[in-house]
């Protein structure tokens, strides 16, 4: 029998059995399943025992308490992260930078390294790596286990449940709440997790807007800038709380942007109705503390840290080179900064920040060290940095704020840096992941450029308003 | 003589064989058998996977955590098993992207045994998938997971009745705490090596007309494509008018296993293009 005849036969049979085949088959499967299950169940008193689950669910998915509880939970997590990360960060910086870097450099000198090579390796590559470890490891080692515990406990699907209505109103899929939550850890992971969304239209919306979830590479930037500019403006005993509040605010702003952009897309280029889905709320399970600590340390912390180090080393080299290669007596970095400064000021930022974001495209984690190094370079401050193109670690936050003040930073620069850190292009790994998942250059470009454009627009308006009222 | 006999009995006992289990992690060279881990979302497949392989694949308490398939290996009684952790799926008849990965592998990856992980606290709903898998494979094991949670919730299940009704082994486990994993492993070995012959339950209650239509068509498909692992499923999709299957049949892609794999790939490429167009 030929293939064509097979199709003809299938068509004929289809007419014969009618179009409710799928339903008929599903019905007989359901009937059998129900019969077998009732034979096998010896005892089933589950109704009484899910009481506690239901009480918790009623509370954290309630119309009035759901959102406040969610914000409170986020705020507590960040507050613990901010307060707890300070001391280990200081210790690591002391160990790797204050002790390690001069020691390595002297050792290299004594075995006859040329000055340029030791500069490139120890003032560039090594310092970039050391800084990334000192600043990123402690917050990650605190944040990720806490986040994983919430995940293990069963909180994430409830977050999705709370947000579902908002996303549906924005014309997006309710499961986007889950991929967005994943994005808080890493945008590349968040984008892969959009595979749980069936419709290509809604999946694209989820991919494009995933970048509005602050990823772990950007948390340290947010936390540091919030501590310097927001926390410092408050009385000392409130500083930590207020900084945590500012970071939560930026994270929430990201969710708002995510919803707004989804809404805009679903009413313009990606038109369509939101599809319905059923979300199973899993039972609460007591988290396994030790295993959670282990897996979040291996899967997330070490994995992310390794990636950051891999990107920081070449970036450190690039920073050192731009600061040490001169054209007409002035370094490349200074050329770019003085050229782009007027534009930066228009946005309430400055040329240093713009250059730092270009150098840091591979990894968001190294934005802050790059900014500090470049600021010292242009202001010509002495006694703080170790020399041209050296990414240095500052022992205390007041040193950092001293440098930034000398670089002409104001509260506005701080606020706009936090905004721009939320609204700018995704890192190169994420861009590549978007390309792999969509297979489309067009949508990769949209996902990359849309946030930058939004960042520029938002920063511009905030800056103009600020100039107007101050 | 009697001593030897005791020896022999011990060798048959799963507990005696605990020492023969080697968790091989991601070393999947020269495996003898392929084991697929299927099941509804959030039933603990990844936890079972980690427990068998010694790997630490990330687990999470929410449906849809695994979106791609993960692979690992273990060896037991001199046989090497490659084990594939599939994304959770509610049905083999739906058409969503994450469920497609699981469906394609069970249908066309030809695992030697499919372990269906079932949430003991949601037995009836989970059985829907079990029955669908049993329609298309002869070698399956039901892993009745989260049995600790079930007993905490006062649910008790008679595994022997369940096993008799389904015609495949049913093992109660609590993978989080490694309860029942040893029995599961020895059953995996028995079923994949053919020591245990499954007599899987087949759904009745379709009208005779439907059963006859499916059987007639699948016989013809089998004649035309003798290497196709699941003519019955293909027949069903044809009767439902699935355009992808119709196209695959038209251009002969349904032919051999290799092009089946390519078909799966090409369906994926198509999806990507749809995204592009959308």
Boltz contact constraints between the chains, C-beta under 6 A:
constraints:
  - contact:
      token1: [A, 1]
      token2: [B, 220]
      max_distance: 6.0
  - contact:
      token1: [A, 3]
      token2: [B, 249]
      max_distance: 6.0
  - contact:
      token1: [A, 6]
      token2: [B, 220]
      max_distance: 6.0
  - contact:
      token1: [A, 10]
      token2: [B, 238]
      max_distance: 6.0
  - contact:
      token1: [A, 13]
      token2: [B, 213]
      max_distance: 6.0
  - contact:
      token1: [A, 14]
      token2: [B, 239]
      max_distance: 6.0
  - contact:
      token1: [A, 17]
      token2: [B, 209]
      max_distance: 6.0
  - contact:
      token1: [A, 17]
      token2: [B, 210]
      max_distance: 6.0
  - contact:
      token1: [A, 17]
      token2: [B, 213]
      max_distance: 6.0
  - contact:
      token1: [A, 21]
      token2: [B, 239]
      max_distance: 6.0
  - contact:
      token1: [A, 21]
      token2: [B, 240]
      max_distance: 6.0
  - contact:
      token1: [A, 22]
      token2: [B, 240]
      max_distance: 6.0
  - contact:
      token1: [A, 28]
      token2: [B, 203]
      max_distance: 6.0
  - contact:
      token1: [A, 28]
      token2: [B, 205]
      max_distance: 6.0
  - contact:
      token1: [A, 28]
      token2: [B, 206]
      max_distance: 6.0
  - contact:
      token1: [A, 29]
      token2: [B, 128]
      max_distance: 6.0
  - contact:
      token1: [A, 29]
      token2: [B, 131]
      max_distance: 6.0
  - contact:
      token1: [A, 29]
      token2: [B, 203]
      max_distance: 6.0
  - contact:
      token1: [A, 31]
      token2: [B, 205]
      max_distance: 6.0
  - contact:
      token1: [A, 32]
      token2: [B, 131]
      max_distance: 6.0
  - contact:
      token1: [A, 32]
      token2: [B, 203]
      max_distance: 6.0
  - contact:
      token1: [A, 33]
      token2: [B, 124]
      max_distance: 6.0
  - contact:
      token1: [A, 33]
      token2: [B, 127]
      max_distance: 6.0
  - contact:
      token1: [A, 33]
      token2: [B, 128]
      max_distance: 6.0
  - contact:
      token1: [A, 33]
      token2: [B, 131]
      max_distance: 6.0
  - contact:
      token1: [A, 34]
      token2: [B, 124]
      max_distance: 6.0
  - contact:
      token1: [A, 36]
      token2: [B, 127]
      max_distance: 6.0
  - contact:
      token1: [A, 36]
      token2: [B, 165]
      max_distance: 6.0
  - contact:
      token1: [A, 37]
      token2: [B, 123]
      max_distance: 6.0
  - contact:
      token1: [A, 37]
      token2: [B, 124]
      max_distance: 6.0
  - contact:
      token1: [A, 37]
      token2: [B, 127]
      max_distance: 6.0
  - contact:
      token1: [A, 39]
      token2: [B, 161]
      max_distance: 6.0
  - contact:
      token1: [A, 40]
      token2: [B, 157]
      max_distance: 6.0
  - contact:
      token1: [A, 40]
      token2: [B, 158]
      max_distance: 6.0
  - contact:
      token1: [A, 40]
      token2: [B, 161]
      max_distance: 6.0
  - contact:
      token1: [A, 40]
      token2: [B, 162]
      max_distance: 6.0
  - contact:
      token1: [A, 42]
      token2: [B, 156]
      max_distance: 6.0
  - contact:
      token1: [A, 42]
      token2: [B, 158]
      max_distance: 6.0
  - contact:
      token1: [A, 43]
      token2: [B, 156]
      max_distance: 6.0
  - contact:
      token1: [A, 44]
      token2: [B, 155]
      max_distance: 6.0
  - contact:
      token1: [A, 45]
      token2: [B, 154]
      max_distance: 6.0
  - contact:
      token1: [A, 46]
      token2: [B, 153]
      max_distance: 6.0
  - contact:
      token1: [A, 46]
      token2: [B, 155]
      max_distance: 6.0
  - contact:
      token1: [A, 49]
      token2: [B, 153]
      max_distance: 6.0
  - contact:
      token1: [A, 49]
      token2: [B, 154]
      max_distance: 6.0
  - contact:
      token1: [A, 151]
      token2: [B, 60]
      max_distance: 6.0
  - contact:
      token1: [A, 152]
      token2: [B, 61]
      max_distance: 6.0
  - contact:
      token1: [A, 154]
      token2: [B, 61]
      max_distance: 6.0
  - contact:
      token1: [A, 156]
      token2: [B, 62]
      max_distance: 6.0
  - contact:
      token1: [A, 157]
      token2: [B, 62]
      max_distance: 6.0
  - contact:
      token1: [A, 195]
      token2: [B, 67]
      max_distance: 6.0
  - contact:
      token1: [A, 195]
      token2: [B, 97]
      max_distance: 6.0
  - contact:
      token1: [A, 195]
      token2: [B, 98]
      max_distance: 6.0
  - contact:
      token1: [A, 196]
      token2: [B, 64]
      max_distance: 6.0
  - contact:
      token1: [A, 196]
      token2: [B, 98]
      max_distance: 6.0
  - contact:
      token1: [A, 198]
      token2: [B, 96]
      max_distance: 6.0
  - contact:
      token1: [A, 200]
      token2: [B, 274]
      max_distance: 6.0
  - contact:
      token1: [A, 200]
      token2: [B, 275]
      max_distance: 6.0
  - contact:
      token1: [A, 200]
      token2: [B, 278]
      max_distance: 6.0
  - contact:
      token1: [A, 201]
      token2: [B, 278]
      max_distance: 6.0
  - contact:
      token1: [A, 280]
      token2: [B, 63]
      max_distance: 6.0
  - contact:
      token1: [A, 282]
      token2: [B, 42]
      max_distance: 6.0
  - contact:
      token1: [A, 282]
      token2: [B, 61]
      max_distance: 6.0
  - contact:
      token1: [A, 285]
      token2: [B, 61]
      max_distance: 6.0
  - contact:
      token1: [A, 295]
      token2: [B, 56]
      max_distance: 6.0
  - contact:
      token1: [A, 299]
      token2: [B, 58]
      max_distance: 6.0
  - contact:
      token1: [A, 438]
      token2: [B, 275]
      max_distance: 6.0
  - contact:
      token1: [A, 439]
      token2: [B, 272]
      max_distance: 6.0
  - contact:
      token1: [A, 440]
      token2: [B, 276]
      max_distance: 6.0
